[in-house]
Amino acid sequence: MTAAAKKLLEDALSLSIEERAELVEALRDSLQLEPTDLGGEWSREIASRVAELESGEVTPVAWGQVEQRIRDRLGRK
């Protein structure tokens, strides 16, 4: 890693967790050179799930709640 990259990393680590998450997402997105073709099956699945959410058929669950349920089932804190 270059000195400039090390300095950038050091600066990034001083950001809040939310800012670091946004930065990671932006950097990850910058690495994707071509759009990903999900294929017909995945596109239909995504459209179906969005329709379920929009119709109220299903209720979204926050990741924190899902993670806690998993931890509870596995007997972890």
N, C-alpha and C positions, 0 to 999 in steps of 0.2 A: 504494500500500500504506500502510495506517495505521501510526502509530508502534507501536501494540500488535502488529500483525502483523509488523513489522520486528524487534521485540524477540523475538517468538516464533520467528521464523526464525533469528535469531542464536543463541538458546538451543538450537534443534534442531540447528544445525550443529555444536554442541559435543558432541553425542551420538556414541556409537560407530556404526560403519556398520550393525551389526545393529539397534541401537535406531532409527536413522533409517529403515531399511527397514521396520520394524514400524510406525513412525509414518506413513510414506507409505502403507502398506497400509490402516491405519485411516482415514486421511483420504480415500483413494480410495473406500473402502467407504462412508464417510459421504455421499459425493456421489451415490451410486446411490439414486435415490428409489423406484424400483419394481424388483421382481425381473425379471431378464431371462428371457424365454421363449426357450429355445434351439431349440425346435421338435423334432419327432419324430426327424428324421434325426440331429441332433447328440446328442440324448439317447441314442439307440441306439448311436452311435459311442462315446460316453463309457462307457456300460455295457459295451460289448464290450471296450474297453481295460482297464477295471477288472477284468473277468473274466480277461483274459489275464495281468494282473499277479498276481491272487490265485491263479491256477492254477499259476503258475511258468512259463507258456509263454514269457513274455518277462521279461527282467531290466531293471530301471530303470537308467538311466545318469545320473550326477550332471551338472548343468548345466556345471560347470567342465570336465569331460571332453569334453562335446559342444562347448563353446566352443573348447577347445584343438584338437580335430579340425578344426573349421572354419578356425581360424587357420592350422593346418598346411597344409591344402589350398589356402588362399589365399596361402600363403607369407608370413604375417605372424607377428610375435612376440606 
